[in-house]
Amino acid sequence: MHLRRKIIAHSDEEEMHYRTSTFPVFEGEINIPHFQFNEGLHLEENELFKLETLLRRLKDEIASFFYKVSQNNPDTLHQYHEPKSWDAFKKNDV
């Protein structure tokens, strides 16, 4: 749960590697900010095995759930959703 709250569900600066810096351009007239983040999980081998086992179980349970839905109520799964931002995109013919 600690990993879920601090790393997986949220970007938490206490639990990530990051670097900020600047570099000059135009002979020092302008400084450009540069940000580097590494929010990857650093787990021990036994933690990776537990996580992989959990993810496989979740995937299997989700697949079983949607299989049952597709048998009992297939129309529920006949959908297409466009994000609201897509409307503005289509209007501008970008």
Backbone hydrogen bonds in HBPLUS format (Angstrom, degrees):
<---DONOR---> <-ACCEPTOR-->    atom                        ^
c    i                          cat <-CA-CA->   ^        H-A-AA   ^      H-
h    n   atom  resd res      DA  || num        DHA   H-A  angle D-A-AA Bond
n    s   type  num  typ     dist DA aas  dist angle  dist       angle   num
A0005-ARG N   A0001-MET O   2.89 MM   4  6.09 165.3  1.91 154.6 157.4     1
A0006-LYS N   A0002-HIS O   2.85 MM   4  5.88 163.5  1.88 155.8 161.0     2
A0007-ILE N   A0003-LEU O   2.77 MM   4  5.19 153.2  1.84 139.7 146.0     3
A0008-ILE N   A0003-LEU O   2.96 MM   5  6.21 160.0  2.00 146.1 152.6     4
A0009-ALA N   A0004-ARG O   2.80 MM   5  5.46 159.2  1.85 146.9 152.3     5
A0015-GLU N   A0012-ASP O   2.86 MM   3  5.52 153.7  1.93 121.6 129.3     6
A0017-HIS N   A0038-ASN O   3.29 MM  21  5.20 157.8  2.34 154.0 148.7     7
A0038-ASN N   A0017-HIS O   2.90 MM  21  5.20 150.0  2.00 166.0 158.3     8
A0019-ARG N   A0036-GLN O   2.90 MM  17  5.19 155.1  1.96 147.2 152.3     9
A0036-GLN N   A0019-ARG O   2.91 MM  17  5.19 157.3  1.96 160.2 162.6    10
A0021-SER N   A0034-HIS O   2.93 MM  13  5.22 151.2  2.02 151.6 158.1    11
A0034-HIS N   A0021-SER O   2.72 MM  13  5.22 150.8  1.81 161.9 154.4    12
A0023-PHE N   A0032-ILE O   2.99 MM   9  5.37 145.7  2.11 137.9 148.3    13
A0032-ILE N   A0023-PHE O   2.92 MM   9  5.37 174.5  1.92 146.2 145.4    14
A0025-VAL N   A0030-ILE O   2.81 MM   5  5.44 156.1  1.86 161.5 164.9    15
A0030-ILE N   A0025-VAL O   3.30 MM   5  5.44 172.1  2.31 151.1 149.8    16
A0029-GLU N   A0026-PHE O   3.07 MM   3  5.40 160.4  2.11 111.2 117.5    17
A0047-GLU N   A0044-GLU O   3.02 MM   3  5.16 121.9  2.37 100.2 115.4    18
A0048-LEU N   A0044-GLU O   2.91 MM   4  6.25 152.3  1.99 155.3 164.1    19
A0049-PHE N   A0045-GLU O   3.03 MM   4  6.33 156.2  2.09 149.7 155.5    20
A0050-LYS N   A0046-ASN O   3.14 MM   4  6.34 158.2  2.18 140.0 145.3    21
A0051-LEU N   A0047-GLU O   2.89 MM   4  6.10 159.6  1.93 148.9 154.9    22
A0052-GLU N   A0048-LEU O   2.80 MM   4  5.98 163.1  1.82 152.9 157.8    23
A0053-THR N   A0049-PHE O   2.93 MM   4  6.10 158.4  1.98 147.4 153.4    24
A0054-LEU N   A0050-LYS O   2.95 MM   4  6.17 159.5  1.99 147.4 152.9    25
A0055-LEU N   A0051-LEU O   2.86 MM   4  6.11 165.3  1.88 155.3 159.1    26
A0056-ARG N   A0052-GLU O   2.91 MM   4  6.07 157.5  1.96 149.4 155.4    27
A0057-ARG N   A0053-THR O   3.00 MM   4  6.19 157.3  2.05 146.2 152.6    28
A0058-LEU N   A0054-LEU O   2.88 MM   4  6.16 162.0  1.91 154.2 159.2    29
A0059-LYS N   A0055-LEU O   2.90 MM   4  6.06 163.6  1.93 148.1 152.7    30
A0060-ASP N   A0056-ARG O   2.92 MM   4  6.11 159.7  1.97 147.6 153.2    31
A0061-GLU N   A0057-ARG O   2.88 MM   4  6.10 159.6  1.92 152.0 157.6    32
A0062-ILE N   A0058-LEU O   2.87 MM   4  6.08 159.5  1.92 153.0 158.6    33
A0063-ALA N   A0059-LYS O   2.92 MM   4  6.09 161.2  1.96 148.2 153.7    34
A0064-SER N   A0060-ASP O   2.90 MM   4  6.11 158.0  1.95 147.6 153.7    35
A0065-PHE N   A0061-GLU O   2.90 MM   4  6.08 158.3  1.94 146.1 152.1    36
A0066-PHE N   A0062-ILE O   2.98 MM   4  6.22 169.9  1.99 155.7 157.4    37
A0067-TYR N   A0063-ALA O   2.90 MM   4  6.01 142.1  2.05 142.7 153.8    38
A0068-LYS N   A0064-SER O   3.04 MM   4  6.28 160.6  2.07 149.5 153.4    39
A0069-VAL N   A0065-PHE O   3.00 MM   4  6.34 158.1  2.05 148.5 155.1    40
A0070-SER N   A0066-PHE O   2.88 MM   4  5.98 156.8  1.94 140.0 146.4    41
A0071-GLN N   A0067-TYR O   3.04 MM   4  6.32 132.8  2.27 141.1 153.5    42
A0071-GLN N   A0068-LYS O   3.16 MM   3  5.14 132.3  2.40  94.5 107.4    43
A0072-ASN N   A0068-LYS O   2.93 MM   4  6.12 163.8  1.96 156.3 160.2    44
A0073-ASN N   A0069-VAL O   2.72 MM   4  5.33 159.6  1.76 149.8 155.3    45
A0076-THR N   A0073-ASN O   3.09 MM   3  5.85 153.3  2.17 121.9 128.6    46
A0077-LEU N   A0074-PRO O   3.04 MM   3  5.68 148.5  2.15 116.2 123.7    47
A0078-HIS N   A0075-ASP O   3.15 MM   3  5.20 162.6  2.18 105.5 110.9    48
A0086-TRP N   A0083-PRO O   2.90 MM   3  5.41 151.2  1.98 113.9 122.9    49
A0087-ASP N   A0084-LYS O   3.21 MM   3  5.83 145.5  2.33 114.5 121.1    50
A0089-PHE N   A0085-SER O   3.22 MM   4  6.49 155.5  2.29 144.9 152.2    51
A0090-LYS N   A0086-TRP O   2.84 MM   4  6.10 159.1  1.89 156.3 160.3    52
A0091-LYS N   A0087-ASP O   3.03 MM   4  6.25 155.0  2.09 147.5 154.3    53
A0092-ASN N   A0088-ALA O   3.22 MM   4  6.38 147.8  2.33 143.7 150.5    54
A0093-ASP N   A0090-LYS O   3.16 MM   3  5.11 156.1  2.22 100.7 107.8    55
